[in-house]
Amino acid sequence: MSTEAPKFNQTNVYRVRRDSRLNQSIFLSKVILKKHGTIQIEGMGESISLVAKVAQILQKNGLASTTSITSGSVSRE
């Protein structure tokens, strides 16, 4: 019985960090799209604008379409 953790990049989720670059994000998004067919781009805080730019560029080039945009907040106690 093997309980292996999922290998790197085995899901269709791309999490954008604050220090991510636009060109790098587009390239990795294209790789995930080619492998899985769909992509979910996530970001938090300062990286939200980069997430929106990547989604707009992918949509403008006909590679993806935006189906939903959601926002949430995290509360600290």
N, C-alpha and C positions, 0 to 999 in steps of 0.2 A: 504494500500500500504506500504509494508515493504522494506526498503532499508538497508538490513543487509550487513555488511562487510563480505568477505569470512572468514570462520573459519581457524584457524591455520592449515597449512599443507594440505590444500584442493587442492593444485596444484602439478604438477609433477616436480617442480623446487626446487633444493637444492642449496642454496648459501653458499659457503665455506668462512669462515672468517679467518683472520690471526691467531687467537688463537684456531682454531678448531684442534681436534686431529684426527689422521688417523683412529683409531679403531672406534671412534664415527661417523666419516663421512661414513665409510663403512656400519656400522649398520643402520644409517638413510637412506642411499641410498638403502639398501635392503628392508627396510620398505616401502619406496616410490615405488620401483619397484613392490613389492607385491601388493600394493594398486592400482596403476595406470597402470602398465605394461610397462611404459616408464619413463625415467628420464632425466632431463636436469640439468647438474651440472655447476654452474657458480662460477667464482672467479675473483678477481681483485688484481693487484699488487703482493704482496708477497705470496698470496695464490694460484697463478697459478700452482706452482709445486705440491701442495697438490691436486689440481683438477686433474692434469695429473696422479698422483699416484693412486687416487681413481678409475679413469677410467681404468687404466691398470689392477688393481687388479680385478675389476668387469669383465673385458673382459677375463682375464686369468682364472678365475673360471667359465666361461661360463654363467654368469648371465646377461651380457649385451654386446652389440656390439657398437662400435663407428661409428656413421654415419656422423658426421660433427664436425669440429673444426673451430671456428671462433675467430677472435681477433678484438678488436676495441680500439680506443683511445678517451679519453675525453680531450677536450681543454678548458682551462680557459681563459677568456678574462680580 
